[in-house]
Amino acid sequence: MLSHGTRWKYAFRAFFSLIFHGRLADDIIASFVTTPPQPATPAPRPAPETSDRATQLLALLQRDGRLVDFLMEDLATYPDAQVGAAVRDVHAGCRQALSKYVPLTPVLDDDEGSAVTVERGTDPARVKVVGNVAGSPPFRGVLRHRGWEATRVELPPLPATGRTVVAPAEIEVA
């Protein structure tokens, strides 16, 4: 709140500013106008989680490698040789689809079975320490699985409809 003397001073300046300049000086306007504090800009919310992209990737593995058909089939009724032959086709198609849409590289380049050290500060999402784990890093152990990470993800645009369909039913008309 401005004091009585300060208010007279601003009033006097305002009066002459209007007469001689046809407008109020900016500092006079600023002294009487209080701007309410601006609310903090909220951080953008992440896109809602959906299963659309996961379903799409499963659909691509089905389309290119027939993975879902293979996984949903009861293999107990087939001889091992027939299952082995089917696996080769499924493997080739799925590997090709992954290479195209989600190429993968090993998390660790060491050979499985080799001795490795997990240093302090290693990202636990990238390296999982298992077995007789006690104390804190560094840990010495044997690499049991190199892990995989996506180097990029480039899925085709999602269709407007049918986002939960992994593979449509097929009807052959004779």
Secondary structure by P-SEA (a helix, b strand, c coil): cccaaaaaaaaaaaaaaaaccccccaaaaaaaccccccccccccccccccaaaaaaaaaaaaaacaaaaaaacccccccaaaaaaaaaaaaaaaaaaaaccbbbbbcccccccbbbbbccccccccccccccccccccbbbbbcccbbbbcbbbbcccccccccccccbbbbcc
